[in-house]
């Protein structure tokens, strides 16, 4: 016997993920404009910091395009062939963006170290202008995405990319000011390395979290031993085994288990009450509210039969 019902807090009243495409479109247009301006600026100035920030902006733009595609696919309804619809596309999109960020950060770090020893001459005035343009545009994009950054992995990745790019633009501005006031040309390389230092750790964190979802690890904050103990305390429950928990997408943790109950439950009508109690237990008693759960109720005889078939398999 099993049950499952409406999903998590990241969903609308109809059980579908929120629609954030308009905000993503605005941010994508802004980021594409940044790419164009900074690409011109990096050619004019020859700045590593600006070139790295441009590469980062290209990554942002491509990542936001992926996020837009993901946001569109996520809204497609489930079907008999795709029982979760395209909900997990947000996780795959976020993982791809993290990988792109990691590649850009690694390049910036390597090239920055090289330029510390062979610093090219960078025109500070032009560098400052393009840095200010990039920062202003990124601040607008941050404001657009800020309120929805925690909605799902997809929106979080998009917000982090824009935020990191804004920090990169700030690094470009600082490098320009230092070069203009002191003539210290290595400031450009140091700014490039700083941008890399901002990008790489965040990329690793996002890759780790999305990887955990794709590997179907237990949702963070959910202790299955604690879950098992709670279920065992329910009336008529004798044993719990084969507990599995995973995350389909943001706000959609799932849990399944075999719950062994006393034989008389199937005779006196208590089986449905046990199912209701167990389902309520996992939905309300833990930090992670598992509102999509599936339980198989069985007797000890059935459990023993499963164990025997497993041994002979």
Buried (B, 14 or more C-beta within 10 A) or exposed (E): BEEBEEBBEBBEEEBBBBEBBEBBBBBBBBBBBBBEBBBBBBEBBBBBBBBBBBBBBBBBBBBBBBBBBBBBBBBEEEEEEEEBBBBBBBBBBBBBBBBBBBBBBBBBBEBBEEBBEEBEEBBBEBBBBBBBBBBEBBBEBBEBBEEBBEBBBBBBBBBBBBBBBBBBBBBBBBBBBBBBEEEEBBBBBBBBBBBBBBBBEBBBEBBEBBEBBEEEEBBEEBBBEEBBEBBEEBEBBBBBBEBEBBBBBBBBBBBBBBBBBBEEBBEEEBBEBBBEBBBEBBBEEBEBBBBBBBBBBBBEEBBEEBEEEEEEE
